């Protein structure tokens, strides 16, 4: 069983678009009174750590500002029997806040993530190179 089995299974899902940076984004309130105030959420899968924890970069923003708020989410894929049926689930393990002004590189190394940050604006977001070890 793989992630592809979940494709099309969310009857409440919204249409997603792929950005040039590889984020799959969804507009959450596309019919608001002011289109500049849309709320948007996006994510991209960065890979898997040696301990089978997935690494997903998320981004969210709403109109009226320039902030793009970045986080790392660390879920683990598990198969669990529910009502006699095997289900593929994402179990939340941990998360890390990257901030709203990060530019740089995110590298997966063994069982941790190395962030080589290059802040665009001093005082905003992650400011230095950082190792992130997801809490298991």
N, C-alpha and C positions, 0 to 999 in steps of 0.2 A: 504494500500500500504506500503510495507516495502523495506528495502535496498536490499533484495534478488531479487526484480524485476529488478535490474540493472545488475545482473550477466550475463556476456557474451554480454553486450550491447556495449562495447567499441571496435569497429572494428580496432582501431589503437593501442590497448593495447599490451603490451609485456608479455611474460610468467613470472609469479611471483613464488617465492619460499618462503616457510615458514622456518624461522630459529628456532633453539632450544630455543631462547629467546622470541619467539612469534611475531617477526617482519615479515611482508610480504614484501619481497624485490624484486626489479626489477633492472636489469642491463641495464643502459641507452645506453651505447656505446659498446656493446659486441663484435663488429667487428673492434675495433680500432687496430692500428698498434702494440701496446704493451699491452698484456692482463693484465699486472700489473697496467696499468693506467685506468682501467675501472671506470666509474662513476656509483655509486649505490645509489638508494633511497629506503627507507623502512618506514613502519609505523605499528603501532599497536594501536588498540582501547583500551583505558583504562577504559572507562565508561562514565556515564552521570551525570552531576551535577543536583542539585535540581531545577535549573532554566531552565532545558531542553537543556543546552549547552553540546555538546559531547566533550570528551577529547581524543585527538589523539596524541600519541608521534611519532615524525618523526625522522629519522636518515638518514644522507647522508655522503658519503665519495667518494674519488677518490684515485686511486693508487698513490704510491710514498710517502705516509705518514701514520702515525698511528692514525690520528684524526678521530673520529666518531662524527660528529656534530649533537647534539640533540636539538630538539625544541618541544614545545607543541603547537598544533593547536587546536583552539576552534571553531568548526563549529556548526551550528544548522540545524537540518533537518526540511525542510518546504515543503509543497505541494503548488504548484503554477499552475494556469491554464495558459497554453501556447497554442495558436492556438486551443482552444477548448478542450485540453487534459490536465488532471491533471498530473503534473510531480513532482517527488520527487527530491528536490534540496538540496545541502549543501550550506548554506549561511555562509560565513566567518564572525566570530565575533571578534576574537583576536588571538594573538599568544604570546608565551614567549620563549626566548632563554635560553637554559640550558647550552650550551657550549660544548666543545669537550673532556672533561675529567671527566664528572660526573659519579659517581657511587653512588648509594643510592636508596632510596625508594620514590615513588611518590604516595601520598594518596589523594583520593577525599573526601572532607568533606563539605557537604552542597552545597554552591554555590562557593566554592573556592578549590584550589589545594594546598596541603602542600608538599613541597619537602624537604625530610630529606637527605641532600647532604653529601657525603663522598668523597671529591675530591681526586683523585688518585695522582695528581700533583699540588702542591700549585702554585697559579698564573694562572691556566687555568680553565675556566668554572665557574659555579656557586659555590661559596665557603662557603656558610652558609645555614642554614635551612631557608626556605623562604616560605611565603604564597603568592600565586598568585591569584588575583581576576580578572577574565576576564572582560574587559570593554564591557559593553553591549550598 
